[in-house]
Amino acid sequence: MRRPALLAVLLLLIAGCTSGSDDKEPAARWQPRPGTAWQWQLSGHLDTSVDVPVYDIDGFDHSQATVAGLHRDGRKAICYLSAGAWEEFRPDAGKFPKSVLGRGNGWQGERWLDIRRTDVLKPLMAARIDMCREKGFDAVEPDNMDGYRNRTGFPLKAADQLRYNRLVAELAHERGLAVGLKNDLGQVPQLVGDFDFAVNEQCAQYEECGELEPFIKAGKAVFHVEYELTTGSFCPEARRMKLSSMLKKYALGVWRRAC
């Protein structure tokens, strides 16, 4: 049935008024570009004097004031947390039921998680990422995201890992945070579209850096560290690939030697 002409005019006027409302678009997520310099410090007193635009620091150990200070200095802050392993020293450790705790992952006080149990882990990871958001972080670095390639104590499959990693990325994106894919090189082709950058350890030592090219080609940073090589042995190739590379010690303290 045709609308009366007067009603049509009124509807157009209302639409014109509402189109000029003060509703704001959600802020775009941070997107670090290839070659962006960074500092990764997970131990010791935080040294904010390193002249780089990105700091990756422990989400539990640092306060909202610390993140605000980095922002005042013009830095972006990445919130490090473990998404694939339980850590006995975290304040929420008691919230993880024993049924999801597997073998040790090689670090004292840590055990792999049964990532198939998203009914248990989703709210726990959501709470951790909420913490990152509330402290003002720009992004999340979820660690231990390749359990399916390790002896976890659970029969994890590649499909389980893909499902879980995408879940973690979704939780971060729902909160307006960027998120990095940690290691898990075998699934880079499937996950590059779900993550905003990558974080990698020792791809040069194991001759695997080429597997990270999809991130670079997509215009997304690859934050990369080596521990056992010399800068002369990996930096030329890292610069060619536009990786954000540096040499660190395993403790991930202040010391760094950037490419």
Buried (B, 14 or more C-beta within 10 A) or exposed (E): EEEEEEEEEEEEEEEEEEEEEEEEEEEEBBBBEBBBBBBBBBEEEBEEEBEBBBBBBBBBEBEEEBBEBBBEEEBBBBBBBBBBBBBEEBEEEEEBEEEBBBBBBEEEEBBBBBBBBBEBBBEBBBEBBEBBBEBBBBBBBBBBBBBBBBEBBBEBEEEBBBEBBBBBBBBBBEBEBBBBBBBBBBBBEBBBEBBBBBBBBBBBBEEBBEBBBBBBEBEBBBBBBBEEEEBEEBBEBBEEBBBBBBBBEEEBBBEBEBB
